[in-house]
Amino acid sequence: MKLTFITSIFFLILLLFAGNTTAFAQITAPAQPGSDTIRIIQIIQGKSLREKMIDSVTTLKTIAGNVILKEGLTLFYCDSATINSQTNVLEGFGNVHINQNDSINTYSQYLRYLGADRMAFLKKDVRLTDKKGTLYTQELDYDLKSSVGNYKNGGKVVNANTVLTSLEGTYYANTKDVYFKKNVHLVDPKYDIVSDSLLYNTQSQLVTFITATKIKSKEGGDIYTTSGTYDLKNGRAFFGNRTVIKDSTRTYVANKMAYDEKSGIAQLEENAVIRDSVNGYTILGNQIFLNKFTNSFLATRKPLLIFKGDGNDSTFIVADTLFSGVEKRDIDGNKIIKTDTLKKTTIFNLRDSGNTALQHNNNLQKKSSLDIDWLKPITPIKKEDSLFVYVVEKNNGQNNAAIIDTTKEAALTKRADATIAKIRDNEKAVNQFPIDASLKQASTNGKPADSLFNTLSEKESLHNKVDSTTFSQKKITHGKALKDTAIRYFEAFHHVRIFNDSVQAVCDSLFYSSEDSVFRLYQKPLLFNNKSQLAGDTIYMFTENKKAKRVYVFENGIVINKANDEMYNQMGGRTINGYFKDGSMDYIRVKGSPAESIFYPQDDDSAFIGMNRSKGDVIDVYFVDKAINKIKFINNVDGTLYPLRQRPEDQKYLKNFKWGESRRPKSKFELFE
């Protein structure tokens, strides 16, 4: 009996004081409610072990020195630890490390672990990592059953070059999601994000926006959204709920947005708006595509273009499709360095919805709609389909006649011979342009003189001619050399309608360039001003400060001025030059072989005298108070004055007469329908 007691004391001393001696023990945890499973905490290692009886049923074990504990597949490391056998509570002190299934590692300086609930409460320099991102905080409640951790006194997650901070947060280890709440701040090499709440996945690096959020781009520009996702790894963003994007010059708004950083393509859906404060235009549409790299956009689904004018005098343009791009010129102005190419290389699912994106005769067929899944990363579609491409090359020095700025010659301050001489000089300069010849050639080939042809190469070839000048000529336009600059242009396709308080117009296609501020109207264009209508194969409307200054009609031009419901003043010829004053037609010159006129003169009491049908080489028309006041014929004049009741039916109208008042836009609100 004595030997047995001495032997027991010897083994106890050896266990407590022998250096680097491993201690083994186990504690049986109570079974979980509703479960037959018994959790066992094993003491794997420790330099010393002590047991103390707190009461008759409670034993407190103290382990010190390189402590290693194990529960199932979870390992606990610390400098020292105590285990309450009755409550199954573990406390760890100093360099605490929890290794959960060799996939999630948590570090701190203090641990309180409730074995029955498998809840860990960690304090001081807490760090949790899942091999993708690392969570830093001072206090963390971590549920080992569900692998969910919570912090309530500030924390941050670092993943590669991305840092997220917030006052509160919840980490879901199984899905690698972190839910950040209160004063959330995300810092990324490209973006700075501030929000009240957001979700972040450390594995996919996908940020999900669930409340009001401001995203500031390091390249400039702010994004305001309340819902959407941003893929930090692949550079794809999806936004909903009327997101707003602002940069130094533009504002973008839409119910839904999507953007791919690699391709530079953005898509705006549902009541989309682009507002350019510097260039003074606004684009509206239910679908808009943008190319960041080429600075272009394509608007479909009832698009509307607004050019901001002085006061409320803005110009509104609608069409089936609106396109805008930028032409870059070299320092000599001789060549377009690069025109726009808007490619349909997107990150979106392609679905045929029957919506027309752009029709370009036989080249561009019906395009399908782009459908977006706003909360999931989407595999890119590799197919590339060019929506619009046109490149204008240098004219190799041909047709290098100096070009006079006809718009500056247009002012008519006096109706005198000197003024008419100036007009003739202008027309001589206009006749130097290869416009008429090119259009005649196009007409003889059986093709309309417009911007829509069967092949892009045909359009490129004719565009050189219709633009009136070669680029070597344009560099001296307005009496000064062009600098290395970018020129924005706009194109509208099919069912084009234009409304301005002064001028309204309709046509099939339109081209406008900020270089010369000229609206080029193609295919059956009509232009309305007060009670007058101008028509022809092609119409150019020159503007200054967004106001109509001059109009030029070539081939089959006709001016119709409504005298009353049964009588129309008409002037027709090959070309028409008209000039505006304070938004109203002031003077028109008609040229032809011959130019023809039907005019209803009035006496001093405004009573109609008869119908005058005349012709000549040139017809000058003068307006007073928005009505025709006088007509003057020049060279080879021939005419007949018919009494009103003796007008021959076959002489009442010129060949191309067609009153198109029904096509005329009546108000800007009509264009929004």
C-alpha positions as CSV (number, residue, x, y, z in Angstrom):
1,M,0.0,0.0,0.0
2,K,2.8,2.4,0.8
3,L,4.6,1.6,-2.4
4,T,1.5,2.3,-4.5
5,F,1.1,5.8,-2.8
6,I,4.7,6.7,-3.5
7,T,4.4,5.5,-7.1
8,S,1.4,7.7,-7.6
9,I,3.1,10.8,-6.2
10,F,6.1,10.1,-8.5
11,F,4.0,9.9,-11.6
12,L,2.1,13.1,-10.7
13,I,5.4,15.1,-10.2
14,L,6.8,13.7,-13.4
15,L,3.6,14.8,-15.3
16,L,3.6,18.4,-13.9
17,F,7.3,19.2,-14.1
18,A,8.9,17.1,-16.8
19,G,9.9,19.5,-19.6
20,N,8.1,19.1,-23.0
21,T,6.1,16.3,-21.7
22,T,2.8,15.8,-23.6
23,A,-0.4,15.5,-21.6
24,F,-3.4,13.6,-22.8
25,A,-6.9,13.8,-21.4
26,Q,-10.4,14.1,-22.6
27,I,-13.6,15.8,-21.5
28,T,-17.0,14.5,-22.5
29,A,-19.3,17.3,-23.4
30,P,-23.0,17.0,-22.8
31,A,-25.0,15.9,-25.8
32,Q,-26.6,18.6,-27.9
33,P,-30.4,19.0,-27.5
34,G,-32.2,16.8,-30.0
35,S,-28.9,15.0,-30.9
36,D,-27.3,11.8,-29.8
37,T,-23.8,13.1,-30.7
38,I,-21.4,13.6,-27.8
39,R,-18.7,16.2,-28.4
40,I,-15.3,15.3,-26.9
41,I,-12.6,17.9,-26.2
42,Q,-9.2,16.2,-26.2
43,I,-6.1,17.7,-24.6
44,I,-3.4,16.8,-27.1
45,Q,-0.5,18.7,-25.7
46,G,0.6,20.9,-22.9
47,K,3.7,21.4,-20.7
48,S,1.8,21.3,-17.5
49,L,-1.7,20.2,-16.4
50,R,-3.5,21.0,-13.1
51,E,-6.9,19.9,-11.8
52,K,-8.9,21.7,-9.2
53,M,-12.2,20.7,-7.6
54,I,-14.5,23.7,-7.5
55,D,-17.3,21.8,-5.9
56,S,-18.4,18.2,-5.7
57,V,-19.3,18.0,-9.4
58,T,-17.1,20.6,-11.0
59,T,-13.5,20.2,-12.0
60,L,-11.4,23.0,-13.4
61,K,-8.4,21.8,-15.6
62,T,-5.6,24.2,-16.3
63,I,-3.1,23.5,-19.2
64,A,-0.1,25.7,-19.8
65,G,2.7,25.8,-22.4
66,N,2.2,25.1,-26.1
67,V,-1.3,24.0,-25.5
68,I,-3.1,22.0,-28.3
69,L,-6.7,21.0,-27.9
70,K,-9.0,19.1,-30.3
71,E,-12.7,18.8,-30.9
72,G,-13.7,16.8,-33.9
73,L,-11.8,18.3,-36.8
74,T,-11.2,21.6,-35.0
75,L,-7.8,22.3,-33.4
76,F,-7.3,24.9,-30.7
77,Y,-3.8,26.4,-30.0
78,C,-2.9,28.8,-27.2
79,D,-0.3,29.6,-24.6
80,S,-2.5,28.5,-21.7
81,A,-6.1,27.3,-21.2
82,T,-8.7,26.3,-18.6
83,I,-11.6,23.9,-19.1
84,N,-14.6,23.7,-16.9
85,S,-15.7,20.1,-17.0
86,Q,-19.2,20.9,-15.8
87,T,-20.1,23.7,-18.1
88,N,-17.8,22.5,-20.9
89,V,-16.4,26.0,-21.3
90,L,-12.9,26.5,-22.6
91,E,-10.9,29.7,-22.1
92,G,-7.7,30.3,-24.0
93,F,-5.0,32.9,-23.3
94,G,-2.2,34.2,-25.5
95,N,-1.6,33.5,-29.2
96,V,-4.9,31.7,-29.6
97,H,-5.4,29.9,-32.9
98,I,-8.4,27.9,-34.1
99,N,-7.9,25.7,-37.1
100,Q,-11.3,24.6,-38.4
101,N,-11.1,21.6,-40.8
102,D,-7.8,23.0,-42.1
103,S,-9.7,25.6,-44.2
104,I,-10.5,28.5,-41.8
105,N,-8.0,29.8,-39.4
106,T,-8.8,32.3,-36.6
107,Y,-6.3,34.1,-34.4
108,S,-6.7,36.2,-31.2
109,Q,-5.2,36.9,-27.8
110,Y,-8.2,35.6,-25.9
111,L,-10.8,32.9,-26.5
112,R,-13.9,31.8,-24.6
113,Y,-15.4,28.7,-26.2
114,L,-18.8,27.2,-25.2
115,G,-18.4,23.6,-26.1
116,A,-22.1,22.8,-25.8
117,D,-23.1,25.5,-28.4
118,R,-19.8,25.4,-30.3
119,M,-19.6,29.2,-30.0
120,A,-16.3,31.0,-29.8
121,F,-15.9,34.5,-28.5
122,L,-12.5,36.0,-29.4
123,K,-11.0,39.3,-28.3
124,K,-7.9,41.5,-29.0
125,D,-6.2,41.4,-32.3
126,V,-8.6,39.0,-33.9
127,R,-7.8,37.7,-37.3
128,L,-9.8,35.3,-39.4
129,T,-8.7,34.0,-42.8
130,D,-10.1,31.6,-45.4
131,K,-7.0,31.6,-47.7
132,K,-8.8,34.2,-49.9
133,G,-9.4,37.2,-47.6
134,T,-8.5,38.1,-44.0
135,L,-10.9,39.6,-41.5
136,Y,-9.4,41.9,-38.8
137,T,-11.3,43.1,-35.7
138,Q,-10.9,43.4,-31.9
139,E,-13.9,41.3,-31.0
140,L,-15.5,38.4,-32.9
141,D,-18.3,36.0,-32.1
142,Y,-17.8,32.9,-34.2
143,D,-20.2,30.0,-34.5
144,L,-18.3,26.8,-35.4
145,K,-21.5,24.9,-36.2
146,S,-22.6,27.2,-39.0
147,S,-19.2,28.8,-39.6
148,V,-20.6,32.3,-39.2
149,G,-18.7,35.1,-37.5
150,N,-20.0,38.5,-36.2
151,Y,-18.3,41.7,-35.2
152,K,-20.0,44.8,-33.8
153,N,-17.2,47.2,-32.9
154,G,-15.5,47.8,-36.1
155,G,-13.6,45.5,-38.5
156,K,-12.0,45.2,-41.9
157,V,-11.5,42.6,-44.6
158,V,-8.4,42.6,-46.8
159,N,-8.4,40.7,-50.0
160,A,-5.4,41.3,-52.3
161,N,-5.6,45.0,-53.1
162,T,-9.1,45.5,-51.8
163,V,-9.8,46.7,-48.3
164,L,-13.3,46.9,-46.8
165,T,-14.1,48.4,-43.4
166,S,-17.3,48.8,-41.4
167,L,-18.6,49.1,-37.8
168,E,-20.5,45.8,-38.0
169,G,-20.2,42.7,-40.1
170,T,-21.1,39.1,-40.6
171,Y,-18.8,36.5,-42.1
172,Y,-20.2,33.3,-43.7
173,A,-17.4,30.8,-44.0
174,N,-19.2,28.3,-46.1
175,T,-20.1,30.7,-48.9
176,K,-17.2,33.1,-48.3
177,D,-19.6,36.0,-48.1
178,V,-19.2,39.0,-45.8
179,Y,-22.2,41.2,-44.9
180,F,-20.9,44.7,-44.0
181,K,-23.1,47.1,-42.1
182,K,-22.8,50.8,-40.9
183,N,-20.2,53.1,-42.4
184,V,-19.0,50.7,-45.0
185,H,-16.0,51.8,-47.0
186,L,-14.3,49.8,-49.8
187,V,-11.0,50.9,-51.2
188,D,-9.9,49.3,-54.5
189,P,-7.2,50.3,-57.0
190,K,-9.9,51.5,-59.3
191,Y,-12.8,52.5,-57.0
192,D,-13.6,54.0,-53.6
193,I,-17.0,52.8,-52.4
194,V,-19.0,54.2,-49.5
195,S,-22.3,52.7,-48.3
196,D,-24.4,51.8,-45.3
197,S,-24.5,48.1,-46.2
198,L,-23.1,45.8,-48.8
199,L,-22.2,42.2,-49.4
200,Y,-18.7,40.9,-50.5
201,N,-17.5,37.5,-51.5
202,T,-13.9,36.9,-50.7
203,Q,-13.6,34.0,-53.2
204,S,-15.2,35.6,-56.3
205,Q,-14.5,39.2,-55.2
206,L,-18.1,40.1,-56.1
207,V,-19.5,43.2,-54.4
208,T,-23.3,43.3,-54.1
209,F,-25.0,46.6,-53.4
210,I,-28.2,46.5,-51.3
211,T,-28.7,50.1,-50.1
212,A,-27.7,53.6,-51.1
213,T,-24.1,53.5,-52.3
214,K,-21.6,56.0,-53.7
215,I,-18.8,54.6,-55.9
216,K,-16.0,57.0,-56.8
217,S,-13.7,56.0,-59.7
218,K,-10.0,56.7,-59.4
219,E,-10.1,57.8,-63.0
220,G,-12.8,60.4,-62.2
221,G,-16.6,60.1,-62.0
222,D,-19.1,59.1,-59.3
223,I,-21.8,56.3,-59.3
224,Y,-24.9,56.5,-57.1
225,T,-26.8,53.3,-56.8
226,T,-29.0,51.3,-54.5
227,S,-28.7,47.8,-56.0
228,G,-26.4,45.8,-58.3
229,T,-23.1,44.0,-58.3
230,Y,-19.5,44.7,-59.1
231,D,-17.0,42.0,-60.0
232,L,-13.6,43.3,-58.8
233,K,-11.8,40.4,-60.4
234,N,-13.2,40.6,-63.9
235,G,-14.3,44.2,-64.0
236,R,-18.0,43.7,-64.6
237,A,-20.7,45.9,-63.0
238,F,-24.5,45.6,-63.0
239,F,-26.7,48.3,-61.5
240,G,-30.5,48.7,-61.0
241,N,-33.0,50.9,-59.3
242,R,-32.3,54.1,-61.3
243,T,-28.6,54.3,-61.0
244,V,-26.8,57.7,-61.7
245,I,-23.3,58.0,-63.0
246,K,-21.5,61.4,-63.1
247,D,-18.2,62.5,-64.5
248,S,-16.7,65.9,-65.3
249,T,-18.8,66.4,-68.5
250,R,-21.6,63.8,-68.5
251,T,-24.4,62.3,-66.4
252,Y,-25.8,58.8,-67.1
253,V,-29.1,57.6,-65.6
254,A,-31.0,54.4,-66.2
255,N,-33.2,51.9,-64.4
256,K,-30.6,49.2,-65.2
257,M,-27.0,49.4,-66.2
258,A,-24.2,47.0,-67.1
259,Y,-20.5,47.7,-67.8
260,D,-17.5,45.6,-68.9
261,E,-14.2,47.2,-68.1
262,K,-12.2,45.1,-70.6
263,S,-14.3,45.9,-73.7
264,G,-15.3,49.4,-72.5
265,I,-18.9,48.6,-73.4
266,A,-21.8,49.8,-71.2
267,Q,-25.5,49.1,-71.6
268,L,-28.2,51.2,-70.2
269,E,-31.8,49.9,-70.1
270,E,-35.2,51.4,-69.4
271,N,-35.6,55.2,-69.4
272,A,-31.9,55.7,-70.0
273,V,-30.5,59.3,-70.1
274,I,-27.1,60.7,-71.2
275,R,-26.6,64.4,-70.4
276,D,-23.5,66.2,-71.7
277,S,-23.2,69.6,-70.0
278,V,-20.2,70.7,-72.0
279,N,-21.4,70.0,-75.5
280,G,-25.0,70.8,-74.6
281,Y,-26.9,67.6,-75.7
282,T,-29.0,65.0,-74.0
283,I,-29.9,61.5,-75.2
284,L,-32.9,59.6,-74.0
285,G,-33.8,56.0,-74.9
286,N,-35.0,52.7,-73.5
287,Q,-31.7,51.1,-74.6
288,I,-28.4,52.8,-75.0
289,F,-25.0,51.2,-75.7
290,L,-21.8,53.1,-74.9
291,N,-18.1,52.5,-75.8
292,K,-15.8,54.1,-73.3
293,F,-12.7,53.6,-75.5
294,T,-14.2,55.2,-78.7
295,N,-16.4,57.6,-76.8
296,S,-19.5,56.6,-78.8
297,F,-23.0,55.5,-78.1
298,L,-25.9,53.9,-79.9
299,A,-29.5,54.6,-78.7
300,T,-32.5,52.5,-79.6
301,R,-36.1,51.9,-78.5
302,K,-37.7,55.3,-78.9
303,P,-34.5,57.4,-78.6
304,L,-34.6,61.2,-78.3
305,L,-31.7,63.6,-78.9
306,I,-31.9,67.2,-77.4
307,F,-29.6,70.0,-78.4
308,K,-29.7,72.7,-75.7
309,G,-30.3,76.2,-77.1
310,D,-30.5,79.6,-75.5
311,G,-33.2,79.8,-72.9
312,N,-35.9,77.2,-73.7
313,D,-35.2,77.2,-77.4
314,S,-33.8,73.6,-77.7
315,T,-33.9,71.2,-80.7
316,F,-35.5,67.8,-80.2
317,I,-34.7,64.9,-82.6
318,V,-36.3,61.4,-82.6
319,A,-35.6,58.4,-84.8
320,D,-35.6,54.6,-84.7
321,T,-31.9,54.7,-84.0
322,L,-29.5,57.4,-82.9
323,F,-25.7,57.0,-83.1
324,S,-22.9,59.3,-82.1
325,G,-19.1,58.9,-82.5
326,V,-16.0,60.9,-82.5
327,E,-13.7,61.6,-85.5
328,K,-10.1,62.3,-84.5
329,R,-8.0,64.5,-86.7
330,D,-4.2,64.7,-87.0
331,I,-2.6,68.1,-86.5
332,D,-2.8,68.9,-90.2
333,G,-6.5,68.0,-90.4
334,N,-5.8,65.8,-93.5
335,K,-7.0,62.5,-92.3
336,I,-9.4,60.9,-89.8
337,I,-7.1,59.0,-87.5
338,K,-9.9,56.8,-86.2
339,T,-13.6,56.8,-86.6
340,D,-15.9,54.9,-84.4
341,T,-16.6,51.2,-84.2
342,L,-19.3,50.1,-81.8
343,K,-19.0,46.4,-81.5
344,K,-21.5,44.0,-80.0
345,T,-18.9,42.3,-77.9
346,T,-20.7,42.1,-74.6
347,I,-20.9,40.3,-71.3
348,F,-24.6,39.8,-71.6
349,N,-26.9,36.9,-72.6
350,L,-28.2,37.4,-76.1
351,R,-31.9,36.9,-76.7
352,D,-34.0,37.6,-79.7
353,S,-36.7,39.9,-78.6
354,G,-37.7,41.4,-82.0
355,N,-36.3,44.8,-81.2
356,T,-34.5,46.6,-84.0
357,A,-31.0,47.9,-83.0
358,L,-30.0,49.2,-86.4
359,Q,-30.9,48.4,-90.0
360,H,-28.4,49.4,-92.6
361,N,-30.1,48.0,-95.8
362,N,-28.6,44.6,-96.6
363,N,-25.6,45.0,-94.4
364,L,-27.2,45.3,-91.0
365,Q,-30.0,42.9,-90.2
366,K,-32.4,42.9,-87.3
367,K,-30.5,43.0,-84.1
368,S,-31.6,41.2,-80.9
369,S,-32.1,42.6,-77.5
370,L,-29.6,42.1,-74.7
371,D,-30.9,40.5,-71.6
372,I,-29.2,41.0,-68.3
373,D,-29.1,38.8,-65.2
374,W,-28.3,41.5,-62.7
375,L,-26.9,39.5,-59.9
376,K,-24.8,36.8,-61.5
377,P,-21.5,36.9,-63.3
378,I,-22.1,36.0,-66.9
379,T,-19.8,34.3,-69.4
380,P,-18.8,36.7,-72.3
381,I,-20.2,36.1,-75.7
382,K,-17.2,35.9,-78.1
383,K,-19.2,36.8,-81.2
384,E,-18.5,40.2,-82.6
385,D,-20.9,42.0,-84.8
386,S,-20.1,45.5,-86.0
387,L,-23.1,47.8,-85.7
388,F,-21.6,50.7,-87.6
389,V,-18.2,51.3,-89.2
390,Y,-17.2,54.0,-91.5
391,V,-13.7,55.3,-92.2
392,V,-12.9,58.2,-94.4
393,E,-9.4,58.3,-95.9
394,K,-7.5,61.3,-97.1
395,N,-8.4,62.4,-100.6
396,N,-4.8,62.3,-101.9
397,G,-4.8,66.0,-102.7
398,Q,-7.6,65.9,-105.2
399,N,-10.1,68.7,-105.6
400,N,-8.1,71.0,-103.4
401,A,-9.9,74.2,-104.3
402,A,-10.0,76.7,-101.4
403,I,-13.4,76.6,-99.7
404,I,-15.2,79.8,-98.7
405,D,-17.2,79.7,-95.5
406,T,-20.6,80.2,-97.0
407,T,-22.3,80.4,-93.6
408,K,-20.5,83.6,-92.8
409,E,-21.5,85.1,-96.1
410,A,-25.1,84.5,-95.4
411,A,-26.1,87.6,-93.5
412,L,-28.5,89.8,-95.4
413,T,-28.8,93.2,-93.9
414,K,-30.1,95.0,-97.0
415,R,-32.0,93.8,-100.0
416,A,-29.7,95.5,-102.5
417,D,-27.5,94.6,-105.4
418,A,-24.5,94.3,-103.2
419,T,-26.3,91.7,-101.1
420,I,-27.4,89.8,-104.2
421,A,-23.8,89.9,-105.4
422,K,-22.6,88.3,-102.2
423,I,-25.2,85.6,-102.5
424,R,-24.0,84.9,-106.0
425,D,-20.5,84.6,-104.8
426,N,-21.7,82.2,-102.1
427,E,-23.4,80.0,-104.7
428,K,-20.3,80.0,-106.9
429,A,-18.4,78.7,-103.9
430,V,-21.1,76.1,-103.2
431,N,-20.9,75.0,-106.8
432,Q,-17.3,74.3,-106.4
433,F,-18.2,71.6,-103.9
434,P,-18.5,68.1,-105.5
435,I,-22.0,67.8,-104.0
436,D,-24.2,68.1,-107.1
437,A,-22.0,66.0,-109.2
438,S,-21.8,63.2,-106.7
439,L,-25.5,63.2,-106.2
440,K,-26.2,63.2,-109.9
441,Q,-23.9,60.3,-110.3
442,A,-25.6,58.5,-107.4
443,S,-29.0,59.2,-109.0
444,T,-27.9,57.9,-112.4
445,N,-26.9,54.7,-110.7
446,G,-30.4,54.3,-109.4
447,K,-29.5,55.0,-105.8
448,P,-30.9,57.6,-103.4
449,A,-28.7,60.5,-102.3
450,D,-28.6,59.7,-98.6
451,S,-26.4,58.1,-96.0
452,L,-27.8,54.6,-96.2
453,F,-26.4,52.4,-99.0
454,N,-26.2,48.8,-99.7
455,T,-22.5,48.5,-98.7
456,L,-20.4,50.4,-96.2
457,S,-17.8,51.1,-98.9
458,E,-20.4,52.9,-101.0
459,K,-21.3,55.0,-98.0
460,E,-17.7,55.8,-97.3
461,S,-17.1,56.8,-100.9
462,L,-20.1,59.1,-101.1
463,H,-19.6,60.6,-97.7
464,N,-16.3,62.1,-98.9
465,K,-18.3,63.9,-101.6
466,V,-21.4,64.8,-99.6
467,D,-19.2,66.4,-96.9
468,S,-18.5,69.1,-99.5
469,T,-14.8,69.3,-98.9
470,T,-11.8,67.1,-98.7
471,F,-10.0,67.1,-95.4
472,S,-7.0,69.0,-96.9
473,Q,-9.6,71.7,-97.8
474,K,-11.3,71.6,-94.4
475,K,-8.1,72.5,-92.6
476,I,-8.4,76.1,-93.9
477,T,-12.2,76.2,-93.3
478,H,-13.2,79.4,-91.4
479,G,-9.9,80.9,-92.2
480,K,-7.8,79.0,-89.6
481,A,-6.0,75.7,-89.4
482,L,-7.6,72.8,-87.4
483,K,-5.7,71.6,-84.4
484,D,-5.3,68.0,-83.4
485,T,-8.8,67.5,-82.0
486,A,-11.8,65.3,-81.7
487,I,-15.1,66.1,-83.5
488,R,-18.3,64.6,-82.4
489,Y,-21.0,63.7,-84.9
490,F,-24.5,62.4,-84.7
491,E,-26.5,60.1,-87.0
492,A,-30.2,59.3,-86.9
493,F,-31.7,56.5,-88.9
494,H,-35.3,56.0,-90.0
495,H,-38.4,58.1,-89.2
496,V,-36.4,61.1,-88.2
497,R,-38.4,64.0,-86.7
498,I,-37.0,67.4,-85.6
499,F,-38.8,70.0,-83.5
500,N,-37.6,73.5,-82.6
501,D,-39.7,76.5,-81.8
502,S,-38.5,78.0,-85.1
503,V,-38.0,75.1,-87.4
504,Q,-39.4,71.6,-87.7
505,A,-38.3,68.8,-90.0
506,V,-38.8,65.2,-91.0
507,C,-36.6,62.8,-93.1
508,D,-35.4,59.2,-93.2
509,S,-31.8,59.8,-92.0
510,L,-29.7,62.6,-90.6
511,F,-26.1,63.5,-90.1
512,Y,-24.8,66.3,-87.8
513,S,-21.3,67.3,-87.0
514,S,-20.1,69.7,-84.3
515,E,-17.4,70.8,-86.7
516,D,-19.7,72.8,-88.9
517,S,-23.0,72.6,-86.9
518,V,-24.8,71.5,-90.1
519,F,-27.9,69.2,-90.0
520,R,-27.8,67.1,-93.2
521,L,-31.3,65.6,-93.9
522,Y,-31.6,62.7,-96.4
523,Q,-34.4,60.8,-98.2
524,K,-37.6,62.8,-98.7
525,P,-36.8,65.6,-96.2
526,L,-39.3,68.3,-95.3
527,L,-38.4,71.4,-93.4
528,F,-41.1,73.7,-91.9
529,N,-40.9,77.3,-90.8
530,N,-44.1,79.2,-89.9
531,K,-46.4,78.7,-92.9
532,S,-43.6,77.6,-95.3
533,Q,-42.4,74.2,-96.3
534,L,-39.1,73.3,-98.0
535,A,-38.5,69.9,-99.7
536,G,-36.0,68.3,-102.0
537,D,-33.7,65.3,-102.4
538,T,-31.4,66.5,-99.7
539,I,-31.5,69.5,-97.3
540,Y,-28.6,71.1,-95.3
541,M,-29.6,73.3,-92.4
542,F,-26.7,75.5,-91.2
543,T,-27.0,76.6,-87.5
544,E,-25.2,79.0,-85.3
545,N,-25.5,78.8,-81.5
546,K,-28.0,76.0,-82.1
547,K,-30.3,78.3,-84.1
548,A,-31.2,78.0,-87.8
549,K,-29.1,80.4,-89.9
550,R,-29.3,79.1,-93.4
551,V,-30.9,76.2,-95.4
552,Y,-29.6,74.7,-98.6
553,V,-31.8,72.4,-100.7
554,F,-30.3,70.7,-103.7
555,E,-32.0,68.6,-106.5
556,N,-35.8,68.9,-107.0
557,G,-36.1,71.7,-104.4
558,I,-39.5,73.3,-103.8
559,V,-40.7,76.0,-101.4
560,I,-44.4,75.9,-100.5
561,N,-46.0,78.8,-98.6
562,K,-49.6,78.5,-97.5
563,A,-51.6,81.5,-98.4
564,N,-54.9,80.0,-97.3
565,D,-56.5,76.6,-97.3
566,E,-56.9,76.6,-101.1
567,M,-54.0,78.6,-102.3
568,Y,-50.3,77.8,-102.0
569,N,-47.4,80.0,-103.1
570,Q,-44.8,77.7,-104.7
571,M,-41.2,78.1,-105.9
572,G,-39.3,75.2,-107.3
573,G,-35.9,74.6,-108.9
574,R,-32.7,72.6,-108.8
575,T,-31.2,74.4,-105.7
576,I,-32.6,76.6,-103.0
577,N,-30.7,78.9,-100.6
578,G,-32.7,80.2,-97.7
579,Y,-31.7,82.6,-94.9
580,F,-33.3,83.0,-91.5
581,K,-33.6,86.1,-89.3
582,D,-34.7,85.8,-85.7
583,G,-35.9,82.3,-86.3
584,S,-38.1,83.1,-89.4
585,M,-37.4,82.8,-93.1
586,D,-36.1,86.1,-94.4
587,Y,-34.9,85.5,-97.9
588,I,-34.9,82.6,-100.4
589,R,-33.1,82.2,-103.7
590,V,-34.2,79.5,-106.1
591,K,-32.1,78.5,-109.0
592,G,-33.0,76.1,-111.9
593,S,-33.2,75.4,-115.6
594,P,-35.6,77.0,-115.2
595,A,-36.8,78.0,-111.7
596,E,-40.6,78.1,-111.5
597,S,-43.0,80.0,-109.3
598,I,-46.7,80.1,-108.5
599,F,-47.5,83.2,-106.5
600,Y,-50.7,84.8,-105.3
601,P,-50.1,88.5,-105.1
602,Q,-52.2,90.7,-102.9
603,D,-53.3,94.4,-103.1
604,D,-53.0,97.0,-100.3
605,D,-56.1,95.6,-98.6
606,S,-54.6,92.1,-98.5
607,A,-57.1,90.9,-101.2
608,F,-55.7,88.3,-103.6
609,I,-55.3,89.7,-107.2
610,G,-54.9,86.4,-109.0
611,M,-52.4,83.6,-109.6
612,N,-49.0,84.4,-111.2
613,R,-47.2,81.5,-112.8
614,S,-43.7,82.4,-113.9
615,K,-40.3,81.0,-114.6
616,G,-36.7,82.3,-114.9
617,D,-33.1,81.4,-114.2
618,V,-33.3,82.7,-110.6
619,I,-36.1,83.6,-108.3
620,D,-35.6,85.7,-105.2
621,V,-38.2,85.6,-102.5
622,Y,-38.5,88.1,-99.7
623,F,-40.5,87.7,-96.5
624,V,-42.0,90.2,-94.2
625,D,-43.8,89.3,-91.0
626,K,-43.4,85.6,-91.7
627,A,-45.2,85.9,-95.1
628,I,-44.0,86.3,-98.7
629,N,-43.9,90.0,-99.5
630,K,-42.2,90.1,-102.9
631,I,-40.8,87.8,-105.6
632,K,-38.1,88.9,-108.0
633,F,-37.2,87.0,-111.2
634,I,-33.7,87.2,-112.9
635,N,-32.9,86.3,-116.5
636,N,-35.1,84.6,-119.1
637,V,-38.3,85.6,-117.3
638,D,-41.6,84.3,-118.6
639,G,-45.0,84.3,-116.8
640,T,-48.7,84.6,-116.9
641,L,-51.1,86.2,-114.4
642,Y,-54.4,84.3,-114.1
643,P,-57.6,85.8,-112.5
644,L,-58.5,83.8,-109.5
645,R,-61.7,82.4,-111.1
646,Q,-59.9,81.5,-114.3
647,R,-57.0,79.5,-112.9
648,P,-56.5,76.3,-114.9
649,E,-56.6,73.3,-112.7
650,D,-53.4,71.9,-114.3
651,Q,-51.5,75.1,-113.5
652,K,-52.3,75.4,-109.8
653,Y,-49.4,73.2,-108.6
654,L,-45.8,72.7,-109.6
655,K,-44.6,69.2,-110.5
656,N,-43.2,68.3,-107.1
657,F,-46.0,69.9,-105.0
658,K,-46.9,67.9,-101.9
659,W,-48.1,69.6,-98.8
660,G,-46.8,67.6,-95.9
661,E,-48.4,69.4,-92.9
662,S,-49.6,66.0,-91.6
663,R,-45.9,64.9,-91.1
664,R,-44.9,68.1,-89.3
665,P,-44.2,67.7,-85.6
666,K,-46.6,70.0,-83.7
667,S,-44.8,70.1,-80.3
668,K,-41.8,68.7,-78.5
669,F,-44.2,66.7,-76.3
670,E,-45.4,64.8,-79.4
671,L,-41.8,63.4,-79.8
672,F,-41.9,61.8,-76.3
673,E,-44.9,59.7,-77.2
